[in-house]
Amino acid sequence: MSLECGIVGLPNVGKSTIFSALTAAPAAAENFPFCTIDPNIGIVDLPDERLDFIASVFQPKKKTPATVKFVDIAGLIKGASQGEGLGNQFLANIRETSVIAHVVRCFDDPDIMHVRDDAKVEAAVDPESDILTINMELALADLDTIAKRQEKVTKSIRALGKEEEKKLAPWTSGVAKIKPLLQNGTPARVADLTDDEKLALYDMHLLTLKPTLYVCNVDEDSIAEGTNKYVEIVKKIAADEGSQVVVICGKFEAELSDIKEEADRKEFMDAVGLKESGLNVLARQTYKLMGLATFFTGGPDECRAWTIHAGDTAPKAAGVIHTDFEKGFIKAEAYTIDDLRQYGTEAKIKEAGKYRQEGKDYIVKDGDVLFFKFNV
């Protein structure tokens, strides 16, 4: 499964507006349901002041940030799990992502139609009902996936007996925990699953097991406060299921994305009391939710942020740069961003005894600066 974040939600909640601002991609954003039929895909640079700092030290010819991939998936409505509103296609697109950003409408605007149960009937803005609608559709799709797998499991146990039943016990116990939740429209991710159960369920790629981030799309009057009555409802729901919340004004971010001069961007944000773009926060939160970490390489030609899975060893990290680096890995020379901040140069880091030699078993830390020695 690719490392992508799927942006989902009801029609007209601001998904495509946020996506367009986020990626500067030409996602359709007309005011009618299902204007986004094929998923739009965009690659977003990950804002990271650590890379900026390294570049200020090395003064490289090139600076390359880490990236996050976002997929804008068309609006879901009630009945999507049965194919309503092209639902089957959209659910398949969600299944291919590793995490979900669920955009929730947290603003009033009589000029933008809000729909929930029927794409042709306007509904009141109600974040709780909106979230329940999406969660129920995803839960119904997961129940269908489980039912299909259950048939195979039952046949396998019948044919192979007790040993197969024992082998599949984590799957059976995991399903027993999540099925009642799904039947109530509650995401499977709130279940208390063991590591064995998570592993057994993984290859079904259940939609409600995916890590989820709620994105509250607010109006411009709510930017300074960072909340409103609708946002507080979403925060309560997110807290109950252990999810995170990011508050964004899609309209403001779209206007901000058109401003290229940094001084002008700062002035525009200062005017509404915003210290940082909400989209920067969203990109970082998504990256973290995917279980990713960053290490850096630095030099006069290029300073670069490299993406790895949290917990990867030094050889795995070397392989991100080039497969030969992993195959012929000898050692990694390492120090941290904090070391560079404290001592200023690599030479002074070495003088202070902070320049380390790490072997094949070393777990790379987020923020490490690495130089690999290898032999092919």
VEXPA-230947 format. One record per residue (C-alpha): residue in one letter; x, y, z. Coordinates in steps of 0.02 Angstrom, whole numbers, plus 50000, padded with zeros to 5 digits. Example, Ala and Ser with C-alpha at 12.3 -4.5 7.8 and 13.67 -1.06 7.14 Angstrom:
<node aa="A" xx="50615" yy="49775" zz="50390"/>
<node aa="S" xx="50684" yy="49947" zz="50357"/>
***
This chain:
<node aa="M" xx="50000" yy="50000" zz="50000"/>
<node aa="S" xx="50069" yy="50169" zz="49949"/>
<node aa="L" xx="50105" yy="50306" zz="50076"/>
<node aa="E" xx="49961" yy="50422" zz="50030"/>
<node aa="C" xx="49837" yy="50524" zz="50129"/>
<node aa="G" xx="49660" yy="50515" zz="50062"/>
<node aa="I" xx="49557" yy="50674" zz="50086"/>
<node aa="V" xx="49376" yy="50622" zz="50114"/>
<node aa="G" xx="49212" yy="50698" zz="50170"/>
<node aa="L" xx="49037" yy="50742" zz="50114"/>
<node aa="P" xx="49014" yy="50843" zz="49954"/>
<node aa="N" xx="49041" yy="51031" zz="49968"/>
<node aa="V" xx="49134" yy="51030" zz="50134"/>
<node aa="G" xx="49288" yy="51110" zz="50057"/>
<node aa="K" xx="49395" yy="50956" zz="50018"/>
<node aa="S" xx="49445" yy="51010" zz="49843"/>
<node aa="T" xx="49474" yy="51190" zz="49896"/>
<node aa="I" xx="49593" yy="51130" zz="50032"/>
<node aa="F" xx="49676" yy="51007" zz="49913"/>
<node aa="S" xx="49703" yy="51142" zz="49781"/>
<node aa="A" xx="49781" yy="51258" zz="49909"/>
<node aa="L" xx="49884" yy="51116" zz="49980"/>
<node aa="T" xx="49956" yy="51052" zz="49818"/>
<node aa="A" xx="49930" yy="51195" zz="49694"/>
<node aa="A" xx="49851" yy="51060" zz="49584"/>
<node aa="P" xx="49700" yy="51105" zz="49476"/>
<node aa="A" xx="49571" yy="51005" zz="49574"/>
<node aa="A" xx="49393" yy="51045" zz="49526"/>
<node aa="A" xx="49304" yy="51148" zz="49658"/>
<node aa="E" xx="49137" yy="51196" zz="49579"/>
<node aa="N" xx="48988" yy="51209" zz="49693"/>
<node aa="F" xx="48899" yy="51048" zz="49652"/>
<node aa="P" xx="48916" yy="50868" zz="49717"/>
<node aa="F" xx="49034" yy="50745" zz="49635"/>
<node aa="C" xx="49131" yy="50876" zz="49536"/>
<node aa="T" xx="49286" yy="50774" zz="49579"/>
<node aa="I" xx="49260" yy="50606" zz="49495"/>
<node aa="D" xx="49437" yy="50544" zz="49471"/>
<node aa="P" xx="49548" yy="50562" zz="49624"/>
<node aa="N" xx="49668" yy="50707" zz="49608"/>
<node aa="I" xx="49843" yy="50669" zz="49668"/>
<node aa="G" xx="49967" yy="50799" zz="49729"/>
<node aa="I" xx="50140" yy="50795" zz="49804"/>
<node aa="V" xx="50168" yy="50920" zz="49944"/>
<node aa="D" xx="50334" yy="50980" zz="50012"/>
<node aa="L" xx="50346" yy="50950" zz="50199"/>
<node aa="P" xx="50388" yy="51113" zz="50290"/>
<node aa="D" xx="50536" yy="51081" zz="50404"/>
<node aa="E" xx="50638" yy="51219" zz="50485"/>
<node aa="R" xx="50775" yy="51090" zz="50523"/>
<node aa="L" xx="50813" yy="51074" zz="50338"/>
<node aa="D" xx="50815" yy="51264" zz="50323"/>
<node aa="F" xx="50940" yy="51270" zz="50466"/>
<node aa="I" xx="51055" yy="51139" zz="50388"/>
<node aa="A" xx="51050" yy="51234" zz="50224"/>
<node aa="S" xx="51099" yy="51394" zz="50315"/>
<node aa="V" xx="51254" yy="51303" zz="50379"/>
<node aa="F" xx="51308" yy="51216" zz="50219"/>
<node aa="Q" xx="51246" yy="51346" zz="50094"/>
<node aa="P" xx="51210" yy="51209" zz="49964"/>
<node aa="K" xx="51171" yy="51230" zz="49780"/>
<node aa="K" xx="51010" yy="51135" zz="49807"/>
<node aa="K" xx="50888" yy="51104" zz="49951"/>
<node aa="T" xx="50767" yy="50956" zz="49939"/>
<node aa="P" xx="50628" yy="50932" zz="50067"/>
<node aa="A" xx="50532" yy="50775" zz="50113"/>
<node aa="T" xx="50361" yy="50760" zz="50033"/>
<node aa="V" xx="50185" yy="50698" zz="50072"/>
<node aa="K" xx="50065" yy="50629" zz="49942"/>
<node aa="F" xx="49883" yy="50680" zz="49953"/>
<node aa="V" xx="49736" yy="50608" zz="49856"/>
<node aa="D" xx="49577" yy="50711" zz="49841"/>
<node aa="I" xx="49433" yy="50586" zz="49838"/>
<node aa="A" xx="49259" yy="50639" zz="49781"/>
<node aa="G" xx="49122" yy="50669" zz="49908"/>
<node aa="L" xx="49037" yy="50522" zz="49991"/>
<node aa="I" xx="48852" yy="50521" zz="50038"/>
<node aa="K" xx="48737" yy="50401" zz="50127"/>
<node aa="G" xx="48727" yy="50240" zz="50026"/>
<node aa="A" xx="48906" yy="50251" zz="49960"/>
<node aa="S" xx="48940" yy="50074" zz="50023"/>
<node aa="Q" xx="48800" yy="50015" zz="49908"/>
<node aa="G" xx="48865" yy="50117" zz="49762"/>
<node aa="E" xx="48767" yy="50279" zz="49785"/>
<node aa="G" xx="48851" yy="50431" zz="49709"/>
<node aa="L" xx="48987" yy="50326" zz="49626"/>
<node aa="G" xx="49023" yy="50263" zz="49801"/>
<node aa="N" xx="49107" yy="50099" zz="49754"/>
<node aa="Q" xx="49239" yy="50188" zz="49651"/>
<node aa="F" xx="49273" yy="50313" zz="49788"/>
<node aa="L" xx="49284" yy="50181" zz="49925"/>
<node aa="A" xx="49410" yy="50087" zz="49820"/>
<node aa="N" xx="49515" yy="50246" zz="49807"/>
<node aa="I" xx="49512" yy="50265" zz="49997"/>
<node aa="R" xx="49564" yy="50084" zz="50019"/>
<node aa="E" xx="49727" yy="50119" zz="49927"/>
<node aa="T" xx="49780" yy="50256" zz="50049"/>
<node aa="S" xx="49875" yy="50231" zz="50211"/>
<node aa="V" xx="49791" yy="50368" zz="50314"/>
<node aa="I" xx="49632" yy="50472" zz="50301"/>
<node aa="A" xx="49606" yy="50659" zz="50319"/>
<node aa="H" xx="49419" yy="50679" zz="50351"/>
<node aa="V" xx="49365" yy="50856" zz="50308"/>
<node aa="V" xx="49215" yy="50916" zz="50408"/>
<node aa="R" xx="49116" yy="51072" zz="50368"/>
<node aa="C" xx="49125" yy="51189" zz="50518"/>
<node aa="F" xx="49056" yy="51347" zz="50440"/>
<node aa="D" xx="48888" yy="51422" zz="50390"/>
<node aa="D" xx="48864" yy="51487" zz="50213"/>
<node aa="P" xx="48691" yy="51497" zz="50133"/>
<node aa="D" xx="48772" yy="51509" zz="49962"/>
<node aa="I" xx="48854" yy="51338" zz="49974"/>
<node aa="M" xx="48733" yy="51191" zz="49976"/>
<node aa="H" xx="48764" yy="51064" zz="50113"/>
<node aa="V" xx="48710" yy="50884" zz="50079"/>
<node aa="R" xx="48718" yy="50727" zz="50182"/>
<node aa="D" xx="48589" yy="50591" zz="50149"/>
<node aa="D" xx="48538" yy="50646" zz="49975"/>
<node aa="A" xx="48646" yy="50740" zz="49850"/>
<node aa="K" xx="48495" yy="50840" zz="49791"/>
<node aa="V" xx="48425" yy="50888" zz="49961"/>
<node aa="E" xx="48504" yy="51024" zz="50068"/>
<node aa="A" xx="48543" yy="50978" zz="50249"/>
<node aa="A" xx="48585" yy="51081" zz="50402"/>
<node aa="V" xx="48768" yy="51098" zz="50450"/>
<node aa="D" xx="48791" yy="50967" zz="50585"/>
<node aa="P" xx="48969" yy="50899" zz="50608"/>
<node aa="E" xx="48914" yy="50754" zz="50717"/>
<node aa="S" xx="48788" yy="50691" zz="50590"/>
<node aa="D" xx="48911" yy="50720" zz="50448"/>
<node aa="I" xx="49047" yy="50618" zz="50534"/>
<node aa="L" xx="48924" yy="50479" zz="50579"/>
<node aa="T" xx="48866" yy="50470" zz="50398"/>
<node aa="I" xx="49042" yy="50448" zz="50331"/>
<node aa="N" xx="49092" yy="50327" zz="50470"/>
<node aa="M" xx="48937" yy="50220" zz="50441"/>
<node aa="E" xx="48972" yy="50205" zz="50255"/>
<node aa="L" xx="49152" yy="50156" zz="50287"/>
<node aa="A" xx="49095" yy="50034" zz="50423"/>
<node aa="L" xx="48969" yy="49952" zz="50306"/>
<node aa="A" xx="49104" yy="49932" zz="50175"/>
<node aa="D" xx="49216" yy="49850" zz="50307"/>
<node aa="L" xx="49077" yy="49732" zz="50360"/>
<node aa="D" xx="49059" yy="49677" zz="50179"/>
<node aa="T" xx="49248" yy="49647" zz="50169"/>
<node aa="I" xx="49243" yy="49544" zz="50329"/>
<node aa="A" xx="49094" yy="49441" zz="50269"/>
<node aa="K" xx="49185" yy="49394" zz="50110"/>
<node aa="R" xx="49342" yy="49346" zz="50205"/>
<node aa="Q" xx="49239" yy="49249" zz="50333"/>
<node aa="E" xx="49180" yy="49132" zz="50196"/>
<node aa="K" xx="49361" yy="49090" zz="50151"/>
<node aa="V" xx="49411" yy="49070" zz="50334"/>
<node aa="T" xx="49267" yy="48951" zz="50368"/>
<node aa="K" xx="49307" yy="48844" zz="50216"/>
<node aa="S" xx="49491" yy="48840" zz="50262"/>
<node aa="I" xx="49458" yy="48783" zz="50441"/>
<node aa="R" xx="49333" yy="48652" zz="50380"/>
<node aa="A" xx="49461" yy="48582" zz="50258"/>
<node aa="L" xx="49618" yy="48591" zz="50365"/>
<node aa="G" xx="49552" yy="48566" zz="50542"/>
<node aa="K" xx="49614" yy="48617" zz="50714"/>
<node aa="E" xx="49787" yy="48676" zz="50662"/>
<node aa="E" xx="49714" yy="48798" zz="50537"/>
<node aa="E" xx="49588" yy="48857" zz="50668"/>
<node aa="K" xx="49730" yy="48890" zz="50789"/>
<node aa="K" xx="49829" yy="48981" zz="50654"/>
<node aa="L" xx="49680" yy="49093" zz="50615"/>
<node aa="A" xx="49634" yy="49124" zz="50798"/>
<node aa="P" xx="49703" yy="49305" zz="50800"/>
<node aa="W" xx="49596" yy="49347" zz="50647"/>
<node aa="T" xx="49442" yy="49270" zz="50727"/>
<node aa="S" xx="49466" yy="49359" zz="50894"/>
<node aa="G" xx="49506" yy="49524" zz="50807"/>
<node aa="V" xx="49347" yy="49515" zz="50703"/>
<node aa="A" xx="49247" yy="49473" zz="50860"/>
<node aa="K" xx="49307" yy="49637" zz="50936"/>
<node aa="I" xx="49278" yy="49752" zz="50788"/>
<node aa="K" xx="49118" yy="49681" zz="50711"/>
<node aa="P" xx="48999" yy="49747" zz="50847"/>
<node aa="L" xx="49081" yy="49918" zz="50831"/>
<node aa="L" xx="49059" yy="49922" zz="50643"/>
<node aa="Q" xx="48876" yy="49871" zz="50657"/>
<node aa="N" xx="48850" yy="50029" zz="50761"/>
<node aa="G" xx="48947" yy="50138" zz="50639"/>
<node aa="T" xx="49095" yy="50152" zz="50758"/>
<node aa="P" xx="49269" yy="50145" zz="50676"/>
<node aa="A" xx="49367" yy="49985" zz="50704"/>
<node aa="R" xx="49519" yy="50089" zz="50756"/>
<node aa="V" xx="49444" yy="50116" zz="50929"/>
<node aa="A" xx="49450" yy="49928" zz="50967"/>
<node aa="D" xx="49580" yy="49865" zz="51090"/>
<node aa="L" xx="49672" yy="49747" zz="50971"/>
<node aa="T" xx="49828" yy="49648" zz="51012"/>
<node aa="D" xx="49979" yy="49658" zz="50896"/>
<node aa="D" xx="49939" yy="49483" zz="50831"/>
<node aa="E" xx="49760" yy="49533" zz="50793"/>
<node aa="K" xx="49816" yy="49692" zz="50703"/>
<node aa="L" xx="49936" yy="49589" zz="50597"/>
<node aa="A" xx="49801" yy="49460" zz="50557"/>
<node aa="L" xx="49677" yy="49594" zz="50502"/>
<node aa="Y" xx="49801" yy="49702" zz="50407"/>
<node aa="D" xx="49786" yy="49626" zz="50234"/>
<node aa="M" xx="49600" yy="49664" zz="50226"/>
<node aa="H" xx="49646" yy="49850" zz="50225"/>
<node aa="L" xx="49491" yy="49895" zz="50324"/>
<node aa="L" xx="49442" yy="50076" zz="50297"/>
<node aa="T" xx="49397" yy="50113" zz="50478"/>
<node aa="L" xx="49561" yy="50040" zz="50542"/>
<node aa="K" xx="49660" yy="50173" zz="50450"/>
<node aa="P" xx="49732" yy="50313" zz="50558"/>
<node aa="T" xx="49618" yy="50464" zz="50536"/>
<node aa="L" xx="49643" yy="50650" zz="50556"/>
<node aa="Y" xx="49491" yy="50765" zz="50564"/>
<node aa="V" xx="49511" yy="50928" zz="50467"/>
<node aa="C" xx="49390" yy="51062" zz="50525"/>
<node aa="N" xx="49357" yy="51183" zz="50382"/>
<node aa="V" xx="49306" yy="51347" zz="50465"/>
<node aa="D" xx="49257" yy="51521" zz="50406"/>
<node aa="E" xx="49375" yy="51670" zz="50410"/>
<node aa="D" xx="49295" yy="51738" zz="50569"/>
<node aa="S" xx="49353" yy="51582" zz="50662"/>
<node aa="I" xx="49536" yy="51587" zz="50608"/>
<node aa="A" xx="49602" yy="51694" zz="50751"/>
<node aa="E" xx="49514" yy="51591" zz="50886"/>
<node aa="G" xx="49556" yy="51427" zz="50802"/>
<node aa="T" xx="49387" yy="51358" zz="50850"/>
<node aa="N" xx="49198" yy="51382" zz="50846"/>
<node aa="K" xx="49045" yy="51286" zz="50906"/>
<node aa="Y" xx="49062" yy="51160" zz="50765"/>
<node aa="V" xx="49248" yy="51131" zz="50794"/>
<node aa="E" xx="49216" yy="51091" zz="50977"/>
<node aa="I" xx="49095" yy="50954" zz="50925"/>
<node aa="V" xx="49226" yy="50877" zz="50810"/>
<node aa="K" xx="49360" yy="50887" zz="50945"/>
<node aa="K" xx="49248" yy="50789" zz="51064"/>
<node aa="I" xx="49217" yy="50652" zz="50935"/>
<node aa="A" xx="49403" yy="50644" zz="50892"/>
<node aa="A" xx="49453" yy="50633" zz="51075"/>
<node aa="D" xx="49333" yy="50488" zz="51104"/>
<node aa="E" xx="49416" yy="50386" zz="50966"/>
<node aa="G" xx="49595" yy="50445" zz="50993"/>
<node aa="S" xx="49608" yy="50544" zz="50831"/>
<node aa="Q" xx="49689" yy="50714" zz="50799"/>
<node aa="V" xx="49608" yy="50876" zz="50739"/>
<node aa="V" xx="49678" yy="51013" zz="50626"/>
<node aa="V" xx="49581" yy="51176" zz="50604"/>
<node aa="I" xx="49594" yy="51258" zz="50433"/>
<node aa="C" xx="49504" yy="51395" zz="50338"/>
<node aa="G" xx="49505" yy="51326" zz="50161"/>
<node aa="K" xx="49455" yy="51493" zz="50084"/>
<node aa="F" xx="49595" yy="51586" zz="50172"/>
<node aa="E" xx="49724" yy="51451" zz="50130"/>
<node aa="A" xx="49673" yy="51457" zz="49947"/>
<node aa="E" xx="49704" yy="51645" zz="49944"/>
<node aa="L" xx="49867" yy="51624" zz="50039"/>
<node aa="S" xx="49929" yy="51495" zz="49914"/>
<node aa="D" xx="49919" yy="51625" zz="49776"/>
<node aa="I" xx="50041" yy="51739" zz="49868"/>
<node aa="K" xx="50220" yy="51696" zz="49823"/>
<node aa="E" xx="50323" yy="51828" zz="49914"/>
<node aa="E" xx="50365" yy="51772" zz="50091"/>
<node aa="A" xx="50348" yy="51948" zz="50164"/>
<node aa="D" xx="50176" yy="51967" zz="50086"/>
<node aa="R" xx="50123" yy="51796" zz="50150"/>
<node aa="K" xx="50177" yy="51842" zz="50326"/>
<node aa="E" xx="50082" yy="52006" zz="50318"/>
<node aa="F" xx="49926" yy="51916" zz="50256"/>
<node aa="M" xx="49936" yy="51789" zz="50399"/>
<node aa="D" xx="49973" yy="51923" zz="50529"/>
<node aa="A" xx="49813" yy="52012" zz="50477"/>
<node aa="V" xx="49708" yy="51866" zz="50540"/>
<node aa="G" xx="49822" yy="51820" zz="50687"/>
<node aa="L" xx="49894" yy="51665" zz="50606"/>
<node aa="K" xx="50077" yy="51622" zz="50640"/>
<node aa="E" xx="50086" yy="51474" zz="50521"/>
<node aa="S" xx="49984" yy="51409" zz="50376"/>
<node aa="G" xx="49859" yy="51279" zz="50431"/>
<node aa="L" xx="49910" yy="51175" zz="50281"/>
<node aa="N" xx="50088" yy="51163" zz="50348"/>
<node aa="V" xx="50016" yy="51091" zz="50509"/>
<node aa="L" xx="49909" yy="50970" zz="50409"/>
<node aa="A" xx="50059" yy="50908" zz="50308"/>
<node aa="R" xx="50163" yy="50877" zz="50464"/>
<node aa="Q" xx="50022" yy="50792" zz="50558"/>
<node aa="T" xx="49989" yy="50679" zz="50409"/>
<node aa="Y" xx="50173" yy="50633" zz="50395"/>
<node aa="K" xx="50177" yy="50587" zz="50579"/>
<node aa="L" xx="50015" yy="50489" zz="50567"/>
<node aa="M" xx="50092" yy="50383" zz="50429"/>
<node aa="G" xx="50227" yy="50331" zz="50552"/>
<node aa="L" xx="50364" yy="50418" zz="50455"/>
<node aa="A" xx="50525" yy="50499" zz="50513"/>
<node aa="T" xx="50658" yy="50609" zz="50432"/>
<node aa="F" xx="50846" yy="50602" zz="50424"/>
<node aa="F" xx="50956" yy="50728" zz="50336"/>
<node aa="T" xx="51110" yy="50732" zz="50227"/>
<node aa="G" xx="51209" yy="50892" zz="50207"/>
<node aa="G" xx="51347" yy="50960" zz="50097"/>
<node aa="P" xx="51392" yy="51099" zz="49976"/>
<node aa="D" xx="51299" yy="51018" zz="49830"/>
<node aa="E" xx="51137" yy="50973" zz="49916"/>
<node aa="C" xx="51051" yy="50971" zz="50085"/>
<node aa="R" xx="50910" yy="50845" zz="50086"/>
<node aa="A" xx="50774" yy="50776" zz="50198"/>
<node aa="W" xx="50746" yy="50589" zz="50175"/>
<node aa="T" xx="50590" yy="50494" zz="50226"/>
<node aa="I" xx="50597" yy="50328" zz="50319"/>
<node aa="H" xx="50480" yy="50227" zz="50428"/>
<node aa="A" xx="50502" yy="50263" zz="50613"/>
<node aa="G" xx="50606" yy="50120" zz="50683"/>
<node aa="D" xx="50707" yy="50087" zz="50524"/>
<node aa="T" xx="50888" yy="50034" zz="50544"/>
<node aa="A" xx="51036" yy="50125" zz="50469"/>
<node aa="P" xx="51051" yy="50005" zz="50319"/>
<node aa="K" xx="50866" yy="50030" zz="50280"/>
<node aa="A" xx="50891" yy="50218" zz="50286"/>
<node aa="A" xx="51042" yy="50203" zz="50172"/>
<node aa="G" xx="50935" yy="50104" zz="50050"/>
<node aa="V" xx="50818" yy="50252" zz="50032"/>
<node aa="I" xx="50961" yy="50347" zz="49950"/>
<node aa="H" xx="51016" yy="50201" zz="49841"/>
<node aa="T" xx="50993" yy="50013" zz="49850"/>
<node aa="D" xx="51183" yy="49991" zz="49835"/>
<node aa="F" xx="51204" yy="50088" zz="49996"/>
<node aa="E" xx="51098" yy="49959" zz="50088"/>
<node aa="K" xx="51177" yy="49807" zz="50005"/>
<node aa="G" xx="51355" yy="49864" zz="50041"/>
<node aa="F" xx="51323" yy="49954" zz="50205"/>
<node aa="I" xx="51477" yy="49968" zz="50317"/>
<node aa="K" xx="51431" yy="50104" zz="50442"/>
<node aa="A" xx="51344" yy="50270" zz="50465"/>
<node aa="E" xx="51428" yy="50426" zz="50529"/>
<node aa="A" xx="51299" yy="50522" zz="50629"/>
<node aa="Y" xx="51257" yy="50675" zz="50731"/>
<node aa="T" xx="51096" yy="50766" zz="50771"/>
<node aa="I" xx="51017" yy="50930" zz="50719"/>
<node aa="D" xx="51033" yy="50985" zz="50900"/>
<node aa="D" xx="51221" yy="50949" zz="50893"/>
<node aa="L" xx="51235" yy="51060" zz="50739"/>
<node aa="R" xx="51136" yy="51198" zz="50824"/>
<node aa="Q" xx="51247" yy="51190" zz="50978"/>
<node aa="Y" xx="51418" yy="51177" zz="50895"/>
<node aa="G" xx="51389" yy="51261" zz="50727"/>
<node aa="T" xx="51498" yy="51152" zz="50614"/>
<node aa="E" xx="51540" yy="50968" zz="50586"/>
<node aa="A" xx="51719" yy="51003" zz="50636"/>
<node aa="K" xx="51667" yy="51071" zz="50805"/>
<node aa="I" xx="51545" yy="50926" zz="50829"/>
<node aa="K" xx="51693" yy="50807" zz="50805"/>
<node aa="E" xx="51800" yy="50908" zz="50927"/>
<node aa="A" xx="51662" yy="50891" zz="51057"/>
<node aa="G" xx="51656" yy="50703" zz="51033"/>
<node aa="K" xx="51477" yy="50706" zz="50970"/>
<node aa="Y" xx="51515" yy="50635" zz="50797"/>
<node aa="R" xx="51463" yy="50452" zz="50807"/>
<node aa="Q" xx="51498" yy="50290" zz="50711"/>
<node aa="E" xx="51343" yy="50180" zz="50701"/>
<node aa="G" xx="51326" yy="50001" zz="50637"/>
<node aa="K" xx="51194" yy="49892" zz="50556"/>
<node aa="D" xx="51083" yy="49879" zz="50710"/>
<node aa="Y" xx="51070" yy="50066" zz="50740"/>
<node aa="I" xx="50891" yy="50131" zz="50740"/>
<node aa="V" xx="50891" yy="50297" zz="50649"/>
<node aa="K" xx="50817" yy="50440" zz="50751"/>
<node aa="D" xx="50707" yy="50576" zz="50679"/>
<node aa="G" xx="50823" yy="50725" zz="50652"/>
<node aa="D" xx="50985" yy="50626" zz="50629"/>
<node aa="V" xx="51111" yy="50693" zz="50505"/>
<node aa="L" xx="51195" yy="50544" zz="50422"/>
<node aa="F" xx="51340" yy="50503" zz="50306"/>
<node aa="F" xx="51349" yy="50323" zz="50245"/>
<node aa="K" xx="51503" yy="50218" zz="50210"/>
<node aa="F" xx="51472" yy="50070" zz="50096"/>
<node aa="N" xx="51562" yy="49947" zz="49984"/>
<node aa="V" xx="51488" yy="49863" zz="49830"/>
***
